[in-house]
């Protein structure tokens, strides 16, 4: 029984880490109502802020390689200027192998 629970815990931890989507996240800004990202020179659609004024952008569809991201924020008074660029390399992991189950 203990061995089965240990295996279940390991599978759940693996699935939670291996298949977790990457996100761009910003600090809360209580005056913000909307964010716009510029990714690799292309302005993305506006996105509403989360309840605390932060922003969370799903990066699951991004390709691997070097990326440059800038953001601007808007509210009832208008838009900010774009932030300084944030450059990073997105490594896309391969499919894990070598995992299996045994009937022990």
C-alpha positions in Angstrom: 0.0 0.0 0.0 2.8 2.4 0.9 4.6 1.7 -2.3 1.4 2.4 -4.3 0.9 5.7 -2.5 4.6 6.7 -3.2 4.2 5.9 -6.9 1.0 7.9 -7.1 2.6 10.8 -5.4 5.6 10.7 -7.8 3.2 10.5 -10.8 1.2 13.5 -9.6 4.4 15.5 -8.9 5.8 14.6 -12.4 2.6 15.6 -14.2 2.3 18.8 -12.3 5.8 19.8 -13.3 6.2 18.3 -16.7 2.9 19.6 -18.1 2.7 23.0 -16.3 2.3 25.9 -18.8 4.9 28.7 -18.6 3.6 32.2 -17.8 4.8 35.8 -17.9 3.6 37.4 -14.6 3.9 40.9 -13.4 3.7 42.5 -9.9 0.3 43.9 -8.9 -0.5 47.5 -10.0 -3.7 48.6 -8.3 -4.1 51.5 -10.7 -3.9 49.3 -13.8 -7.0 48.0 -15.6 -5.5 46.6 -18.9 -2.1 45.5 -20.1 -0.7 45.2 -23.7 2.4 43.1 -24.4 4.8 43.6 -27.3 6.4 40.3 -28.1 9.3 40.2 -30.6 8.2 43.6 -32.0 4.5 42.6 -32.5 1.9 44.2 -30.3 -0.5 41.6 -28.8 -4.1 42.0 -27.9 -5.1 43.9 -24.8 -5.7 41.7 -21.7 -7.6 42.7 -18.6 -5.8 42.7 -15.3 -6.4 40.1 -12.6 -8.3 41.2 -9.5 -5.1 42.4 -7.7 -3.9 44.5 -10.7 -1.4 41.9 -11.9 -1.1 40.2 -15.3 -0.5 36.6 -16.3 0.2 35.7 -19.9 0.2 32.1 -21.1 3.4 31.3 -23.0 2.5 27.7 -23.9 2.2 28.4 -27.6 5.5 30.3 -27.9 8.4 28.7 -29.8 11.8 28.1 -28.3 14.5 30.6 -28.8 15.3 34.2 -28.0 12.4 36.6 -27.3 12.0 40.2 -26.4 9.0 41.4 -24.4 7.8 44.9 -23.5 4.6 45.8 -21.7 2.5 48.9 -21.2 -0.4 49.5 -18.9 -3.7 51.4 -19.3 -6.3 52.8 -17.0 -9.0 55.5 -17.2 -6.3 58.2 -17.6 -4.6 56.7 -20.6 -1.6 54.5 -21.4 1.9 54.3 -20.1 4.9 54.1 -22.3 6.3 50.7 -23.1 8.6 49.2 -20.4 12.3 48.5 -21.0 12.7 45.3 -23.1 13.0 42.0 -21.3 15.1 39.6 -23.2 15.1 35.8 -22.5 15.7 32.5 -24.1 12.7 30.1 -24.0 13.9 26.5 -24.0 11.3 24.0 -25.2 11.8 20.7 -23.4 11.5 17.5 -25.2 9.2 14.7 -24.3 10.4 12.9 -21.2 11.4 9.2 -21.6 12.5 6.4 -19.4 9.5 6.4 -17.1 7.4 3.3 -16.6 5.4 1.3 -14.1 6.1 -2.1 -12.9 3.7 -4.7 -11.3 5.9 -5.2 -8.2 
